[in-house]
Each structure stands twice: as C-alpha cells, then as structure tokens.
C-alpha cells in the first residue's frame, strides 16, 4: 500500500495498492486449481477431444481472470481507479451514492439505495489488509461529506 500525504490538509491524498487473489489465500487457490484440473479431465473423458479441453480451459480462465491476475487500485481526490491487465475502470466520487462494505471489500454504488443493478453498475474494491484505511478514505471523499 502506498500512501502519499497531502501537505496542505495533513490527510492522505491518494491510496494505492495491488491485490492478487491467487496469492492471498493459498488453500482456496489450490482447491480452485484442483477443481479446474478435474473439470478438464472430465471434459476429456466425455469427449476424447483435446479441442474441447482447450476450449474449456479458455472459458474457465476467462471467467476466473480476476482471480488469476493482479488488480491495482488507486483512490485519489477525483475518484476510484481500478487497473486490470484486461482494462481499467474509473468512477468519480460524485457518481458514488452509496457504499456497502463487507469483510473482503467495499461496493461503491451509483444508486442512493439498494438496487438489483448495483452489482452491474457499481465497482467493488478489494481490501488488502487495509480495510480501515480504505473505508476512512472513502468516507472523507463521498459527495455528501464535501
């Protein structure tokens, strides 16, 4: 985690960190890799074609890319920047209307209350042993607090 202090206010002006879920929880990672191998063996046993195995591996890797690849987060005065190898997402603080935290991260939603669409329109920021720091930073940057 990188904290760059603001000289004027004495508060953190930017938070930046990276999360690699594959390295974070070794037991889950080993279990997931074992399940993938078992699925690929099952596909081969069913179809006896290596092309189906390759296609299955492609689909599994694509759907689990956020688990295998490093995700970088940067929170600053403009908003939240999520940088992934497959692309990046930027959300400005004025577009965040509600915040829902859990033990793994925080969902920044564009809706003022609960909505079925917030998982599709909001962004989820994963903690990396920095839960309190991130939540305090978000609390200070929310539009209603400015």
Backbone as a chain_set.jsonl record, in Angstrom:
{"seq": "XXXXXXXXXXXXXXXXXXXXXXXXXXXXXXXXXXXXXXXXXXXXXXXXXXXXXXXXXXXXXXXXXXXXXXXXXXXXXXXXXXXXXXXXXXXXXXXXXXXXXXXXXXXXXXXXXXXXXXXXXXXXXXXXXXXXXXXXXXXXXXXXXX", "coords": {"N": [[0.848, -1.172, 0.0], [0.561, 2.184, -0.811], [0.826, 5.319, 0.486], [0.371, 8.641, -0.096], [0.993, 11.594, 1.389], [-0.98, 14.585, 1.776], [0.2, 17.788, 1.676], [-1.119, 20.097, 2.482], [-3.599, 19.573, 3.897], [-2.898, 17.535, 5.619], [-3.974, 15.04, 5.417], [-4.301, 11.824, 3.812], [-3.792, 12.003, 0.383], [-3.879, 10.283, -1.679], [-4.461, 6.827, -2.135], [-2.961, 3.761, -2.869], [-2.775, 0.432, -3.979], [-2.157, -3.082, -4.571], [-3.808, -6.111, -5.438], [-3.647, -9.566, -5.389], [-5.502, -12.136, -5.76], [-4.985, -14.918, -6.106], [-2.57, -15.397, -4.798], [-3.214, -14.566, -2.28], [-4.892, -16.267, -0.698], [-3.927, -19.296, -0.068], [-5.036, -21.878, 0.31], [-7.598, -21.73, -0.924], [-6.757, -21.203, -3.504], [-5.301, -23.519, -4.252], [-7.384, -25.394, -4.095], [-9.116, -24.377, -6.069], [-7.503, -24.671, -8.391], [-7.269, -27.439, -8.393], [-9.952, -28.169, -8.834], [-10.295, -27.104, -11.408], [-8.511, -28.707, -12.867], [-9.757, -31.212, -12.494], [-12.203, -30.726, -13.819], [-11.269, -30.366, -16.442], [-10.17, -32.893, -16.94], [-12.503, -34.401, -16.798], [-13.92, -33.346, -18.981], [-12.255, -34.2, -21.05], [-12.525, -37.009, -20.732], [-15.222, -37.309, -21.352], [-15.505, -36.414, -24.046], [-13.192, -37.062, -25.46], [-11.57, -35.439, -26.993], [-9.039, -33.152, -27.593], [-9.452, -30.545, -28.313], [-11.86, -29.757, -27.159], [-11.09, -29.755, -24.53], [-9.179, -27.706, -24.541], [-10.824, -25.553, -25.276], [-12.553, -25.519, -23.064], [-10.713, -24.917, -21.048], [-10.006, -22.352, -21.881], [-12.46, -20.967, -21.534], [-12.819, -21.303, -18.741], [-10.507, -20.039, -17.71], [-10.93, -17.464, -18.691], [-13.273, -16.7, -17.349], [-12.375, -16.66, -14.757], [-10.412, -14.759, -14.626], [-10.019, -12.455, -13.021], [-9.323, -13.57, -10.627], [-6.899, -14.78, -11.122], [-5.178, -12.788, -12.072], [-3.314, -9.779, -11.27], [-4.788, -7.045, -9.609], [-4.903, -3.588, -9.555], [-5.446, -0.853, -7.422], [-6.381, 2.548, -7.103], [-7.093, 5.256, -5.193], [-8.044, 8.543, -5.233], [-8.334, 12.175, -5.141], [-10.1, 12.642, -7.258], [-11.492, 10.239, -7.787], [-12.1, 6.697, -7.979], [-9.808, 4.414, -9.267], [-9.483, 1.533, -11.028], [-7.272, -0.771, -12.059], [-6.73, -3.253, -14.304], [-5.15, -6.023, -16.006], [-6.694, -6.499, -18.237], [-8.068, -4.186, -18.742], [-9.267, -0.93, -17.598], [-11.082, 0.797, -15.0], [-12.795, 3.732, -14.113], [-14.237, 5.629, -11.592], [-15.875, 8.481, -10.612], [-16.049, 10.42, -7.597], [-18.39, 11.908, -7.298], [-20.255, 10.354, -8.571], [-20.754, 8.257, -6.914], [-23.1, 7.035, -4.79], [-23.869, 5.403, -2.699], [-22.426, 3.174, -0.262], [-21.276, -0.047, 0.429], [-19.842, -2.091, 2.657], [-17.987, -5.101, 3.199], [-16.331, -8.012, 4.592], [-14.287, -8.502, 2.76], [-14.105, -6.419, 0.908], [-15.327, -3.348, -0.574], [-18.336, -2.136, -1.931], [-18.995, 0.278, -4.263], [-21.635, 2.088, -5.075], [-23.727, 3.482, -7.662], [-26.302, 4.09, -7.044], [-28.759, 5.549, -4.85], [-29.954, 3.949, -2.91], [-30.603, 0.468, -2.039], [-30.365, -1.618, -4.886], [-31.153, -3.783, -7.593], [-29.453, -3.581, -9.691], [-26.988, -2.679, -8.839], [-24.757, -4.36, -8.6], [-23.945, -4.563, -11.182], [-23.577, -1.987, -12.118], [-22.099, -0.715, -10.171], [-18.829, -0.519, -8.563], [-16.469, -2.796, -7.233], [-14.223, -2.739, -4.664], [-11.437, -4.367, -3.58], [-10.104, -5.181, -0.439], [-6.753, -5.121, 0.944], [-5.476, -6.02, 3.48], [-5.966, -3.477, 4.472], [-8.34, -2.409, 5.344], [-9.6, -0.535, 7.211], [-8.246, 1.866, 6.625], [-8.929, 2.285, 3.925], [-11.756, 2.472, 4.074], [-12.035, 4.746, 5.695], [-10.862, 6.667, 4.043], [-12.641, 6.628, 1.845], [-14.972, 7.475, 3.13], [-14.349, 10.128, 3.718], [-14.198, 11.171, 1.163], [-16.655, 10.951, -0.04], [-19.453, 12.447, -1.743], [-21.474, 13.63, -0.1], [-20.103, 14.385, 2.116], [-18.516, 16.457, 1.428]], "CA": [[0.0, 0.0, 0.0], [1.319, 3.403, -0.937], [0.058, 6.479, 0.918], [1.065, 9.888, -0.38], [0.301, 12.598, 2.191], [-1.278, 15.91, 1.244], [0.907, 18.745, 2.522], [-1.998, 21.162, 2.951], [-4.584, 19.144, 4.886], [-2.375, 16.526, 6.518], [-4.666, 13.776, 5.172], [-3.815, 11.108, 2.638], [-4.38, 12.495, -0.852], [-4.021, 9.141, -2.584], [-4.164, 5.473, -1.66], [-2.73, 2.848, -3.985], [-2.351, -0.907, -3.581], [-2.426, -4.143, -5.534], [-4.369, -7.334, -4.863], [-3.515, -10.758, -6.216], [-6.271, -13.144, -5.015], [-4.379, -16.241, -6.193], [-1.523, -15.469, -3.775], [-3.732, -14.142, -0.977], [-5.415, -17.4, 0.061], [-3.306, -20.467, -0.686], [-5.954, -23.022, 0.329], [-8.594, -21.532, -1.979], [-6.072, -21.281, -4.795], [-5.025, -24.93, -4.538], [-8.678, -26.022, -4.331], [-9.588, -23.939, -7.384], [-6.693, -25.31, -9.424], [-7.658, -28.851, -8.399], [-11.258, -28.248, -9.493], [-10.086, -26.864, -12.839], [-7.901, -29.921, -13.427], [-10.807, -32.24, -12.526], [-13.141, -30.387, -14.901], [-10.605, -30.629, -17.725], [-10.099, -34.357, -17.081], [-13.87, -34.851, -17.092], [-14.236, -32.966, -20.367], [-11.529, -35.113, -21.929], [-13.133, -38.333, -20.625], [-16.535, -37.298, -22.018], [-15.459, -36.159, -25.484], [-11.964, -37.612, -26.039], [-11.046, -34.457, -27.95], [-8.209, -32.155, -26.93], [-10.009, -29.225, -28.638], [-12.86, -29.43, -26.139], [-10.339, -29.451, -23.309], [-8.606, -26.37, -24.736], [-11.929, -24.59, -25.23], [-12.983, -25.466, -21.664], [-9.688, -24.177, -20.319], [-10.14, -20.95, -22.279], [-13.645, -20.423, -20.86], [-12.564, -21.246, -17.303], [-9.504, -18.993, -17.452], [-11.558, -16.171, -18.955], [-14.234, -16.363, -16.302], [-11.66, -16.518, -13.49], [-9.248, -13.896, -14.857], [-9.796, -11.55, -11.898], [-8.703, -14.334, -9.551], [-5.533, -15.135, -11.509], [-4.367, -11.624, -12.428], [-3.19, -8.718, -10.279], [-5.661, -5.885, -9.756], [-4.343, -2.423, -8.868], [-6.446, 0.147, -7.033], [-5.877, 3.864, -6.747], [-8.131, 6.171, -4.749], [-7.496, 9.885, -5.107], [-9.374, 13.194, -4.958], [-11.078, 12.578, -8.34], [-12.33, 9.053, -7.69], [-11.515, 5.366, -7.842], [-9.232, 3.877, -10.497], [-9.212, 0.103, -10.927], [-6.457, -1.113, -13.216], [-6.559, -4.69, -14.515], [-4.465, -6.27, -17.281], [-7.671, -6.535, -19.333], [-8.693, -2.876, -18.897], [-9.36, -0.164, -16.362], [-12.37, 1.407, -14.683], [-12.677, 4.95, -13.33], [-15.5, 6.141, -11.055], [-15.705, 9.748, -9.894], [-16.724, 10.414, -6.301], [-19.746, 12.459, -7.406], [-21.141, 9.309, -9.071], [-20.947, 7.243, -5.88], [-24.185, 7.486, -3.92], [-23.947, 4.56, -1.505], [-21.25, 2.342, -0.034], [-21.567, -1.257, 1.191], [-18.588, -2.776, 2.98], [-18.012, -6.424, 3.801], [-15.0, -8.347, 5.111], [-13.298, -8.588, 1.676], [-14.002, -5.203, 0.121], [-16.409, -2.368, -0.479], [-19.051, -1.875, -3.178], [-19.334, 1.68, -4.471], [-22.816, 2.014, -5.932], [-24.236, 4.755, -8.17], [-27.696, 4.23, -6.641], [-28.861, 6.05, -3.477], [-30.384, 2.872, -2.029], [-30.424, -0.879, -2.589], [-30.87, -1.813, -6.239], [-30.719, -5.037, -8.201], [-28.45, -3.277, -10.719], [-25.729, -2.131, -8.313], [-23.635, -5.26, -8.875], [-23.54, -4.373, -12.574], [-23.212, -0.586, -12.327], [-21.153, -0.288, -9.161], [-17.494, -1.112, -8.617], [-16.091, -3.46, -5.997], [-12.825, -2.509, -4.324], [-10.99, -5.424, -2.684], [-9.117, -4.779, 0.557], [-5.526, -5.898, 1.059], [-5.036, -5.702, 4.839], [-6.051, -2.029, 4.631], [-9.785, -2.154, 5.407], [-9.943, 0.701, 7.924], [-7.687, 2.997, 5.882], [-9.736, 2.484, 2.714], [-13.092, 2.94, 4.451], [-11.909, 6.128, 6.168], [-10.602, 7.494, 2.864], [-13.893, 6.725, 1.089], [-15.911, 8.272, 3.922], [-13.975, 11.528, 3.569], [-14.325, 11.612, -0.222], [-18.033, 10.859, -0.522], [-20.003, 13.779, -2.056], [-22.264, 14.21, 0.98], [-19.196, 14.875, 3.139], [-17.737, 17.603, 0.922]], "C": [[0.889, 1.23, 0.0], [0.421, 4.568, -0.526], [0.902, 7.716, 0.684], [0.35, 10.989, 0.395], [0.101, 13.91, 1.445], [-0.635, 16.923, 2.184], [-0.004, 19.798, 3.121], [-2.898, 20.69, 4.087], [-4.046, 18.129, 5.879], [-3.058, 15.176, 6.366], [-4.056, 13.119, 3.94], [-4.545, 11.625, 1.404], [-4.635, 11.343, -1.825], [-3.678, 7.844, -1.853], [-3.969, 4.601, -2.891], [-2.24, 1.516, -3.435], [-2.708, -1.89, -4.675], [-2.926, -5.372, -4.784], [-4.172, -8.453, -5.87], [-4.211, -11.903, -5.474], [-5.66, -14.539, -5.039], [-3.331, -16.439, -5.093], [-2.061, -15.215, -2.367], [-4.195, -15.31, -0.114], [-4.96, -18.692, -0.612], [-4.254, -21.661, -0.733], [-7.009, -22.913, -0.775], [-7.965, -21.684, -3.361], [-5.801, -22.724, -5.196], [-6.318, -25.667, -4.857], [-9.223, -25.645, -5.713], [-8.807, -24.611, -8.51], [-7.005, -26.804, -9.529], [-9.002, -29.051, -9.102], [-11.124, -28.04, -10.995], [-9.495, -28.1, -13.501], [-8.946, -31.029, -13.53], [-11.837, -31.979, -13.627], [-12.525, -30.708, -16.253], [-10.464, -32.133, -17.979], [-11.475, -34.92, -17.435], [-14.278, -34.529, -18.524], [-13.518, -33.905, -21.327], [-12.149, -36.505, -21.907], [-14.49, -38.408, -21.332], [-16.409, -37.252, -23.545], [-14.248, -36.759, -26.197], [-11.39, -36.721, -27.152], [-10.275, -33.387, -27.185], [-8.733, -30.741, -27.191], [-11.062, -28.804, -27.629], [-12.185, -29.076, -24.814], [-9.752, -28.039, -23.4], [-9.679, -25.291, -24.654], [-12.449, -24.429, -23.801], [-11.993, -24.68, -20.818], [-9.763, -22.688, -20.63], [-11.322, -20.292, -21.568], [-13.415, -20.29, -19.353], [-11.571, -20.135, -16.955], [-10.097, -17.606, -17.672], [-12.517, -15.754, -17.853], [-13.564, -16.125, -14.952], [-10.455, -15.576, -13.586], [-8.974, -12.95, -13.688], [-9.18, -12.265, -10.695], [-7.225, -14.607, -9.851], [-4.622, -13.934, -11.731], [-4.356, -10.581, -11.318], [-4.102, -7.554, -10.625], [-5.053, -4.751, -8.94], [-5.463, -1.414, -8.616], [-5.741, 1.443, -6.698], [-7.074, 4.738, -6.406], [-7.478, 7.528, -4.589], [-8.638, 10.894, -5.012], [-10.424, 13.172, -6.068], [-12.03, 11.398, -8.195], [-11.521, 7.786, -7.507], [-11.028, 4.906, -9.208], [-8.903, 2.416, -10.241], [-8.5, -0.301, -12.203], [-6.24, -2.618, -13.245], [-5.791, -4.883, -15.819], [-5.42, -6.26, -18.474], [-8.369, -5.198, -19.552], [-8.762, -2.155, -17.568], [-10.741, 0.469, -16.24], [-12.096, 2.638, -13.83], [-14.074, 5.368, -12.887], [-15.194, 7.41, -10.276], [-16.523, 9.714, -8.616], [-18.146, 10.956, -6.403], [-20.751, 11.447, -7.965], [-21.393, 8.19, -8.066], [-21.987, 7.763, -4.898], [-24.365, 6.634, -2.675], [-22.752, 3.614, -1.477], [-21.669, 1.166, 0.84], [-20.269, -2.019, 1.412], [-18.876, -4.169, 3.522], [-16.587, -6.765, 4.223], [-13.913, -8.343, 4.029], [-13.099, -7.294, 0.902], [-15.195, -4.302, 0.326], [-17.006, -2.155, -1.87], [-19.422, -0.408, -3.218], [-20.442, 1.724, -5.515], [-23.242, 3.395, -6.42], [-25.689, 5.018, -7.756], [-27.773, 4.692, -5.185], [-29.29, 4.986, -2.465], [-30.115, 1.53, -2.674], [-31.075, -0.973, -3.968], [-30.346, -3.141, -6.767], [-29.607, -4.807, -9.226], [-27.095, -2.858, -10.159], [-24.537, -3.057, -8.514], [-23.121, -5.107, -10.297], [-23.046, -2.949, -12.828], [-22.187, -0.068, -11.328], [-19.788, -0.915, -9.389], [-17.164, -1.675, -7.244], [-14.599, -3.306, -5.796], [-12.432, -3.548, -3.276], [-9.937, -4.875, -1.727], [-7.881, -5.674, 0.471], [-4.88, -5.558, 2.398], [-5.033, -4.201, 5.099], [-7.506, -1.572, 4.766], [-10.113, -0.793, 6.03], [-9.441, 1.937, 7.179], [-8.532, 3.316, 4.658], [-11.112, 3.044, 3.072], [-13.057, 4.383, 4.949], [-11.68, 7.08, 4.993], [-11.891, 7.699, 2.068], [-14.899, 7.602, 1.822], [-15.621, 9.765, 3.76], [-14.21, 12.072, 2.156], [-15.752, 11.564, -0.771], [-18.627, 12.249, -0.705], [-20.772, 14.418, -0.898], [-21.378, 14.782, 2.094], [-18.413, 16.085, 2.689], [-18.459, 18.899, 1.131]], "O": [[1.869, 1.293, 0.743], [-0.631, 4.78, -1.128], [2.014, 7.829, 1.201], [-0.802, 11.294, 0.087], [0.907, 14.29, 0.596], [-0.911, 16.906, 3.384], [0.311, 20.345, 4.178], [-2.957, 21.336, 5.133], [-4.688, 17.882, 6.9], [-2.75, 14.25, 7.116], [-3.387, 13.768, 3.136], [-5.774, 11.679, 1.382], [-5.509, 11.431, -2.688], [-2.735, 7.782, -1.063], [-4.734, 4.698, -3.85], [-1.396, 1.474, -2.539], [-3.466, -1.573, -5.592], [-2.523, -5.637, -3.651], [-4.487, -8.308, -7.051], [-3.586, -12.571, -4.65], [-5.809, -15.28, -4.067], [-3.221, -17.526, -4.526], [-1.437, -15.603, -1.38], [-3.915, -15.337, 1.085], [-5.544, -19.122, -1.607], [-4.272, -22.387, -1.727], [-7.281, -23.887, -1.477], [-8.581, -22.232, -4.275], [-6.041, -23.112, -6.339], [-6.357, -26.476, -5.784], [-9.731, -26.5, -6.438], [-9.403, -25.072, -9.483], [-7.006, -27.366, -10.624], [-9.168, -29.996, -9.874], [-11.777, -28.734, -11.774], [-9.933, -28.496, -14.582], [-9.015, -31.717, -14.549], [-12.289, -32.913, -14.29], [-13.195, -31.268, -17.121], [-10.623, -32.589, -19.112], [-11.59, -35.812, -18.274], [-14.907, -35.345, -19.197], [-14.106, -34.358, -22.31], [-12.289, -37.128, -22.96], [-14.86, -39.46, -21.853], [-17.121, -37.966, -24.252], [-14.278, -36.943, -27.414], [-10.803, -37.209, -28.118], [-10.796, -32.79, -26.243], [-8.494, -29.835, -26.392], [-11.152, -27.628, -27.278], [-12.653, -28.208, -24.076], [-9.825, -27.27, -22.441], [-9.473, -24.244, -24.039], [-12.753, -23.314, -23.377], [-12.387, -23.875, -19.973], [-9.6, -21.857, -19.737], [-11.196, -19.18, -21.057], [-13.778, -19.275, -18.757], [-11.785, -19.382, -16.006], [-9.8, -16.677, -16.922], [-12.563, -14.585, -17.47], [-14.134, -15.454, -14.092], [-9.579, -15.597, -12.72], [-7.813, -12.669, -13.39], [-8.577, -11.621, -9.837], [-6.402, -14.659, -8.938], [-3.405, -14.056, -11.591], [-5.288, -10.513, -10.517], [-4.182, -7.13, -11.778], [-4.724, -4.934, -7.768], [-6.305, -1.161, -9.478], [-4.664, 1.455, -6.101], [-7.963, 4.936, -7.233], [-6.472, 7.658, -3.892], [-9.79, 10.504, -4.822], [-11.542, 13.639, -5.849], [-13.228, 11.527, -8.447], [-10.418, 7.796, -6.961], [-11.757, 5.001, -10.195], [-8.128, 2.099, -9.338], [-9.053, -0.189, -13.297], [-5.644, -3.19, -12.332], [-5.783, -3.984, -16.66], [-4.989, -6.034, -19.605], [-9.188, -5.082, -20.464], [-8.368, -2.696, -16.535], [-11.459, 0.65, -17.223], [-11.261, 2.596, -12.926], [-14.989, 5.451, -13.706], [-14.347, 7.408, -9.382], [-17.565, 9.061, -8.554], [-19.025, 10.508, -5.667], [-21.959, 11.65, -7.851], [-22.165, 7.272, -8.342], [-21.791, 8.795, -4.256], [-24.953, 7.09, -1.695], [-22.153, 3.297, -2.505], [-22.331, 1.347, 1.862], [-19.671, -2.53, 0.466], [-19.872, -4.391, 4.21], [-15.719, -5.892, 4.214], [-12.734, -8.194, 4.35], [-12.044, -7.087, 0.302], [-15.971, -4.466, 1.268], [-16.282, -2.012, -2.855], [-20.087, 0.095, -2.313], [-20.216, 1.434, -6.69], [-23.132, 4.373, -5.681], [-26.243, 6.066, -8.088], [-26.951, 4.282, -4.366], [-29.006, 5.123, -1.275], [-29.479, 1.451, -3.725], [-32.18, -0.477, -4.187], [-29.24, -3.567, -6.433], [-28.897, -5.745, -9.587], [-26.143, -2.695, -10.922], [-23.405, -2.58, -8.59], [-21.985, -5.481, -10.59], [-22.178, -2.741, -13.676], [-21.486, 0.906, -11.603], [-19.609, -1.735, -10.289], [-17.534, -1.102, -6.219], [-13.804, -3.693, -6.652], [-13.032, -3.603, -2.202], [-9.0, -4.192, -2.142], [-7.941, -6.81, 0.001], [-3.852, -4.883, 2.441], [-4.201, -3.702, 5.857], [-7.853, -0.468, 4.346], [-10.829, 0.008, 5.429], [-10.143, 2.947, 7.112], [-8.819, 4.481, 4.383], [-11.579, 3.99, 2.438], [-13.964, 5.16, 4.65], [-12.244, 8.174, 4.958], [-12.197, 8.821, 1.663], [-15.604, 8.391, 1.193], [-16.547, 10.573, 3.674], [-14.397, 13.274, 1.968], [-16.017, 12.084, -1.855], [-18.343, 13.146, 0.088], [-20.721, 15.637, -0.733], [-21.845, 15.568, 2.918], [-17.707, 16.69, 3.495], [-17.948, 19.957, 0.766]]}, "num_chains": 1, "name": "protein.A"}
